[in-house]
Amino acid sequence: MLRLRALDPDDYIVFEDGQMIGRIRLARERSPALWLWTVVVSVPGAPFGDAENIEQAKSKFETAWEAFKQRHGAEALTKAFEEMTHANAPGRSGR
């Protein structure tokens, strides 16, 4: 069962079995305002990290990205990119 925790009256974190899985919020910056929802669960092994400077960050990012691509394969990444493109398409909200 899903449970919502309010950050404010128009912004909620979504949980299932105690695990954060998404967010629902009213996007007042849109005209007209509309409710946006996002599932925030990513594929296992999604790389992230930290670095002491930008050069180190770029190097670590590239190494992690190459390993991520090897682990998940071209087909899975192509599908993910297509879904991202669709989700971010202009006019997708049907207005």
C-alpha positions in Angstrom: 0.0 0.0 0.0 1.3 3.4 -0.9 1.7 6.1 1.8 2.3 9.8 1.3 4.3 12.1 3.5 3.6 15.8 3.0 6.5 18.1 2.6 3.8 20.8 2.3 0.1 20.8 1.2 1.0 20.5 -2.5 4.2 18.3 -2.3 4.4 14.7 -1.2 7.0 11.9 -1.0 5.5 8.5 -1.9 6.5 5.4 0.2 5.8 1.7 -0.2 6.7 -0.6 2.8 8.8 2.2 4.3 10.8 2.7 1.1 10.7 6.0 -0.7 9.6 5.3 -4.3 8.5 8.6 -5.7 7.1 12.1 -5.4 3.8 13.8 -6.2 3.7 17.6 -6.4 1.6 20.5 -7.7 3.6 22.3 -10.3 2.4 25.9 -9.8 5.1 27.1 -12.2 3.1 25.6 -15.0 0.1 27.4 -16.5 -2.3 26.1 -15.7 -0.9 24.3 -12.7 -0.9 20.5 -12.8 0.0 17.6 -10.6 3.3 15.9 -11.5 4.3 12.5 -10.3 7.7 10.8 -10.5 8.8 7.3 -9.7 12.4 7.7 -8.4 13.5 4.1 -8.3 16.4 3.6 -10.6 18.0 0.5 -12.0 20.4 -1.3 -9.7 23.9 0.0 -9.8 23.1 3.5 -11.0 26.5 5.2 -10.5 26.9 8.2 -8.2 29.8 9.5 -6.2 31.8 12.5 -5.1 35.1 14.1 -5.9 37.5 16.8 -4.6 37.5 18.8 -7.8 35.9 19.0 -11.3 38.7 17.1 -13.1 38.4 14.2 -10.6 34.6 14.3 -10.9 34.7 14.1 -14.7 37.2 11.2 -14.5 35.1 9.3 -11.9 31.9 10.0 -13.8 33.4 8.7 -17.1 34.7 5.5 -15.4 31.4 4.8 -13.7 29.4 5.6 -16.9 31.4 3.1 -18.9 31.0 0.4 -16.3 27.3 1.2 -16.1 26.9 0.8 -19.9 28.8 -2.5 -19.8 26.6 -3.8 -17.0 23.3 -2.9 -18.6 23.9 -3.2 -22.3 23.1 -1.1 -25.3 19.5 -2.4 -25.7 18.5 -1.5 -22.2 20.1 2.0 -22.4 18.4 2.7 -25.8 15.0 1.8 -24.3 15.7 4.0 -21.2 16.7 6.9 -23.4 13.6 6.5 -25.5 11.4 6.6 -22.4 13.3 9.7 -21.1 12.7 11.4 -24.4 9.0 10.6 -24.4 8.7 11.7 -20.7 10.3 15.1 -21.5 8.6 15.7 -24.8 7.1 19.2 -25.3 3.4 19.1 -25.1 3.3 15.7 -23.5 0.9 16.8 -20.8 -1.9 16.9 -23.4 -2.6 20.6 -23.0 
